[in-house]
């Protein structure tokens, strides 16, 4: 994944956790991960992903 996070102390420490609040978006050939509060708002892009493997683990659905 490509993402640029600020290098301040708080962000560096929070990135050590295994569970980070984020929203995954897949569409138009792109897989984006949006990190949300309490992290700085950053969008990362996953490269070389396999859509069929993702669908096996988490089928697409509508949110609301």
Order of alpha helices (4+ residues) and beta strands (2+ residues): alpha-beta-beta-beta-alpha
